[in-house]
Amino acid sequence: MDLIGVTPMKNYTQEQLLALRDSQEAWLMAQPGVTGTGIGLDARGQLVLRIFTKGISATTRQSIAGQLPHVPLDWEEGDVIAY
């Protein structure tokens, strides 16, 4: 498959993703439907910026992805429960 015009996701270290998350967290948390953020592994075992949501709109999701175009994102819908 030829992906002309598609920019690949950057491979971030955990420290880089944490710093990026920290620099964007206030903006992310101000987005409607965002309930939390974190760093985690996706289904393929790659580090991602995890965005916890509840009732997020497609428009807001696209806005976030547009603000962080080269960042691997993973979306988790539901309640955030802190232990």
C-alpha positions, 0 to 999 in steps of 0.5 A: 500500500502506498501512503503518499501524503501520509506522515507516519507516527513518530516513535516516542520514548516514555519520557518524551510522551510524558513531557508532551502529555504534560505540555498539552494536558490543560488543553486536552482536559478543556476539550469536551468529552475528555476525562483524563490522559495517560501513557500506555501501550496500544494493542500492538504494544507500542507506546501511545498517548492515551486519551480517556473520554466519555461522550466525545464527539467526532469533531472533538476527536478530529480536533485533538488528532489535528493538534497532535498529528504525529503523536500515536493516540489511543482512545478509551471511552468510559469512566475513569476510576482512580485506585 
